[in-house]
């Protein structure tokens, strides 16, 4: 097996940026060299950035590939392969595919049972069809009737690396504003005013019937197995305190500065939405990710519904918000890897996996030129 050398790059390590090269053998980084020389057989990166592969903890884009239109269900394997290609070209080398467990509204755009997709991921990965390494993030909607029943088969699944507990009941968390709840759901599902009124009434009833009971059951299932847990859309200090008491270590998308500050106090890693950062606003009317960044409250960026936004957002943390580039890129590489126990990736250092991305910066836009996973070029 021959050595691969990526030379004449601006190498971004956890601590610094230097012009030089990275040597790779058997899928691992073997050496870093601060020389600009491009030796015989080396890949000339032409002065582009060389960064660690992106580690993505929350993206629900697979569901969009699987259900491209209401009532249109794409073949699961084809959906997974297309989704994987989109992730790879965004510089993502490790992903936790975020799949919903529990309906909020049955629009035909999401399967109640995600097993067809999870089995397609498993079979595609085993067959070597995927460029990115895939794991699962199960997003459990606690105030729905079947969520515990539907999650239980995943409690012992080795692909599951994160479980988040969500509650999208109108009037709280993501949708404190009922006006925004109406705007979002009518725009997404095309509901009439009377249909939306009925949905709101049903969701409030379901929360009273199921919310606390299902939350407790899911916490027991996950706690017994040591699965990492995330809270979702915390809006108050009380929400964060509840999450910390339950042993959660990640706060996904806090909707207020108050909640993000509390998450920092309680030691929860704050995940902010990269699309929010790129667009400079929350589409739900909640706190802007830039405001969190301004107070140093962004630990992890998630691409959420736009895979390319993770890398874009990380570079914007540097360009707009003054973070040193190594620290900015750590929000999509080293920190998410560490938070879910991946100690073999997320940084450019000898001994770690050669998951690497060559990036050309055009203005504020990072353009992915090449991607290597375990030293094999996949883009």
Secondary structure, 3 states (H helix, E strand, C coil): CCCEEEEEEEEECCCCEEEEEEEEECCEEEEEECCCCCCCCCEECCCCEEEECEEEEEECHHHHHHCCECCECCCHHHHHHHHHHHHHHCCEEEEEEEEEECCCCCCCCCCCCCHHHHHHHHHHHHCCCCCCEEEEEEEEECCCCCHHHHHHCCCCCCCEEEEEEECCCCCCHHHCCHHHHHHHHHHHHCCCHHHHHHHHHHHHHHHHHHHHHHHHHHHHHHHHHCCCEEEECCCCHHHHHHHHHCCCCEEECCCCHHHHHHHHHHCCEEEEEHHHHHHCCCCCCCCCHHHHHHCCCCCEEECECCCCHHHHHHHHHHHCCCCCHHHHHHCCCHHHHHHCCCCCCCCCCCCCECCEEEEEEECCEEEEEEEEECCEECC
